């Protein structure tokens, strides 16, 4: 009887409606391939299998604890979509009259957010960087940068203790047309004092990088110019990789000139990144052939995974106790999984995986 009443949503003691506990939802994005900015968010209830489908026209989809944060291109507003099918404006992150661009990152525990608002002309860009709790508490401006000619600040990651925000001095336009997110001049800002400091050996090449807590990995052109070395730093100032960093020797792959999408495993023992051979760069006929490289951060070694593929996929999350990686594509629907030991890429979902939230 108790189970039946609970399932019915009624308290057996007081006869009042039960407040439903939050439940886990997996979230996927299914794009309209004829108009890539349009698509559908699909929320899947992991307890019942029920689905909620919400039409969207946007980009920069990011999970908060209980919603999907995105930029809505129809309304030019920052919005939140929830598993009940509703969409609302974000309460405190919105463009101003002179805003050219908004970018954001959310801390791994999804309890803190940082965002940049870039304004001005292409030759005089000013970026204001703010931080807050995910609910708006403690909102403050961490950095005002500029004006700069064609350069804006771009948020990258929080430090492990959330006191430091890592950003990049990003070329305003080229960063959006390269196959992978790449970085030009990475630096740190103390979110309490506003003090800034360049990361080790920055600015470097316009190459890939990854930060997980205080572990900083940076791709750099090998001395032979035939591939990329990987430099490992500990930004907390102690242990392997602190100071000048440790070098993981690169692989000789001279035709693969674009490297990025560097994804560090949560345990800090592995990383994976993409290398691409690009033809007709920046044109409608651009083609990309991709390989993935596994980095052993314990033994400081790199290994090529799988044969080159023509499908453009990007690593988005480690899974299965850091033994597999999930991939999505910016121009195809689907989620693929690569089991490291099997060294095989398999499709596992029809939509692009965004993550899991509670609602």
Steps between C-alpha positions, in 0.01 A plus 500: 500500500782742588670435167176552312433828675849627439478414134171685485674803648299505829645491847351201690523693829360842415312460173699787347664495154856377526775733386671303226871461550718619211574224254783455248449598136740440215497782248567476126504752217354400163587758234311588186781424258354738243515786753760404764401773746155340527420175667344327798609442855399151610474438876485128591379404847745229611247352743200468268636543148258788438619771260444874485581668168560875477560683168796739516691736272831555670858413585744461792281242676630447854351308792428667832386286796137496378483663154670551165657843455524624140508805276171539314559634147134584442475733800869591555455402862672258735243241598441195720310190384372253760378143493136604537516658152517861611751760376570823686749786495809463714446723803831689499705421186366697204653708218504878526427736212869503391583133569662319207539163667442309825700192601487299821637204691356312794711343774512117503270486804256735314482729801688796350494678165727748323402697192653756268317781318691647207409840356649766273626496142712228341810717552413605856350210694428523872418188703340503844539172690262426788460210743214388723342204668277314257200662674651850479642522851826690543485652152806713421715628214833317501668679208446781253734461204563721198445664268707267280534472125325180389561322833250412771523313829343153492420289812666158512482339847485546876782392727439215743433739789285732278705803603673527162339532159701403193440695179652539156574802285302368206510631139149632449404315182747223414422308817152421370607359163792278603403132531580496872502754778856631517671752727740787441593646839371330814499686829357484851295754692443494875124539526532672839779751434485526120875438470604339171797282409598321179508122519842332454665573161199702381426633246580189300399374158135518397454136605286282723504494879309349790458587867353272765520648848867598524626266227589696187582327170626698203562386144801663340669457163777241517851617415486282187180683388350158421259473790410626847674449832281513811622700801364406844483756781361497852367850560491458878880533499596155620557147373572374148440756231547809718742772398626444147276199442563150374498418129316205349676449165287549193412257222634548149185593308600793278175520302288539813549869566196577720489374856250560777190386692729382779298310763657398833359204691351586843773297677773693319673185372399521134418756238375482144523752219424527130730562206356602166616515143303788349458571131348819351506663844223753562320435170166325433706207365700456819562133584641361822665167573543434872705273721495482881802482724502342847740652751624294795564771760664254740762365261506811277431327170269559202327238285281535190153351545296357209562559132434846348129575463317742271213553742565815702441406866617668817570345842256627763525276809692215658280215620510146642763575765723686253520204262286646221428835337176639356504705179251722321511681167423865416359401160346156558251366749615225731722403791794266452700311760864397483602219736871556548585131536292399198622796294170518311257788444132399521181704483298473822224763463313679224537843659802691621560435871507813718507335843279409795312738727259472792148638471 
